[in-house]
Amino acid sequence: MDTKQAYDQWAAQYDTNQNLTRDLEGQALQETLAQVPFRSCLEIGCGTGKNTIWFITQAEKILAIDLSAEMLGKARQKIISNQVRFQQADITKDWAFRNETYDLVSFSLVLEHIENLNPVFREVAGALVSGGYVYIGELHPFKQYTGSKARFDTAEGQQIVPCFNHHLSDFIQTAKLHGLELVDVNEYFDDNNRTAIPRILTILLRKI
């Protein structure tokens, strides 16, 4: 099962299942971007709209992208707003879905499913205004090293979404190649227990 098929199947239960990674990443996104000004946002990996709802309170317009048609269907049912446009797209291909530049490009639990970061970051740089920001929220590499992956249960058994390990330096060095500088990095822990392995890694970049 590829990533698109997995998320199409997961969509029906994505909002209702217990999901510590989904919930903590949503909290991390809001905290990371609380002081970042942006009027336009390209949201990559909008899923069922869990973060889109918050983006509507911050930005005048949002283009919300997802690979999964079923996830987008859930988001469209949940969110009716002239500020947001939903579109299905594969970000590993040319970003023909955009025709303008944005103040912010966000990735929520997306890049772990992308093997080669370089072409994605190249497209990100082209999608940003000068001085624009990139937010990345990912399952922490330390969690991945222990074998943790995006997964969900079905009647046929547990389904594991294809994932690739990216180290912190992979994100930062690839970003640097495309004129994106590091602004902030943070880690989020279950129950704020900082003696445990962190669950979420956030990175904030800015286009030079």
N, C-alpha and C positions, 0 to 999 in steps of 0.2 A: 504494500500500500504506500503510495507516494504522499507527499505533504498535502497536496490539494485534496486527494481522496480522504485522507485522515481528518482534515478539518471539516470537510463536507459532512462526514459521518458524526464528528464530535459536536457539530453546531446545535443539534437538538437538545443536548444536555449541558452545553458549555456554561450557561448562565446559572444553572441550578446545582451542579455538582460542587462539592467542596473542592476548592482549588487555592491553596495557599500562595502559589506562585502568581496566579492571576491577580489576586487581591492585593498582595504586597507590592507588586509592580505598579498597580494603579495608584496606590498611596505614594510610592516613590516618584512617579511621574509628576504628580501634583506638587510635591514638596520641591522637586528639582526645578520645576518651571515657574514656581510661584512668583519669583522676582525677575523673570525673563520677559521682556516686552515683545509681543508679536501680534500682528493684525491678520496675518494669513498663515495657514498651516497646511502642510502636506503630511497627512497622517498615514504612515505605512503600517499595515497590519492592524486595521481598525477592528477586525473581528466582528463581534456582535454589537459594537458601539460602546463598550465599557468606558473607554477614555474619550470617545467622541462627545459624550454628554458633557464632560467637563470642558473640552475644547470650545464648545459652543458658548460657554460663559466667558471665554477669554479672547476669542478671535472673531473677526467680522466674516471671514470665509474659510472653509475647510474643504479640502479635497481628500476624501477618505478612501484608501485603497486596501483591497484584500485579494488574496489569491482564490479564496473559497467563495463560490456563489451562495452556498447555504449560509455561511456566516454573514455575508452581506444582506441576505434576505432577512435574517433576524434583526440586523441593525436598522434596516429600512422600516421594519414593523415598529420598532421601538422609538425611532427618532424622525420627527416630521419638522423640518426647519429649512428655511430658505438660505441659511448660512452654510449648509453642508451639502456636498454632492458626493455620492457613493459611486465607486467604479471598481470593477474587477480587473486585475492586472497582475502580470508576472514580473516582479522587479528584477529578475535575472536577465531580462531582455531589455531592449531599448525602451526608454521611458516615453513612449509616444503618447501616453495618457495625459501629459502635462503640456501646457502651452504658455506658461508664465513662470515667474520665480516667486519664492516664498520667504517669509521671515523665519520660518521654523520648519524643519523636517523632523518627524518623530518616528522612532522604531520601537514597538512594544512586543517583546518576545518573538522577534522575527529572525534576527540574524543568526541565531543558532541553527536555523533550517537552511542557511545559505552556505555553500562550501567555499566559494571564492568571493571574498569581500571586496576585492579591488574594483571590479566593474561597477558594483553597487555604489561605492564611495565616489567614483568618478561621476556617476549620474547625480548623486547628492550634491556635489559641488556645483554642478550646472543648474541645479534646481533652486539654489539659494541666492538671495540678494547679498551684496557685499555686507559683511557684518552679521549675516544671518546665523541662526543657531541650529545645531543638530542634537536631538535628545536620543539616547540609546538606553533602553531598559531591557536587561537580559537575565536569564537564569545564570547565576554566578558560575564562573568556570570551576571554582572549588566544588560546587555541587555536581557539576558535570564529571569531574574527576572521580567522584564516588559512584558514578553510574547513573545518576539521576537524569531522566529525560522526560519530555512532554509525553504524557500517556493518559489513556482513559479506558474505562471498562465498557464492554458491550456484552450482548448475550452470547457472542461467539468467543469471549475472552478478552483479555487486556490487549489494547492496541497501542503500539509505541510509534510516535511520529519520528521520521528520519531526522537526525540531529548531527551537527558537527561541532567539535570543540574549537573554540577560539580563545586564546589567551588575552589577557589585558593588553599586552604589547601589540598583539595583532590588530586590535581596534585602533590604537593610538598611532602606530607606525603607518598603517594603511591610510588613515585619515590625513596624516602629515604629507603623504605623497600627493594629495589632492588639495593642498592649501587649507586644511582644516586644523586649527590649533586646539589643544586641550584647555578647557575652562575649569572643569570640575569633574571629580570622580567620587563616588560614594558607594557604600555597601549597606544593605538592609538585611536584618536578621529576624527570624521568627521570634515573636514575643520580645523583641529588642534584646535578645540574649546574646551578647557580644562574645561570649565564651564558646559559642557554637559556630558551625560553618555558616557563613552568610548565604542567604537565599538569592538575593537580587543584587546585581551590579548595575549602577547607572553611570553613564558618561555624558558629559555636556561638552560639545565642540562648538567652535565659531569659525566662520569663513573669514579668512584674512583679507 
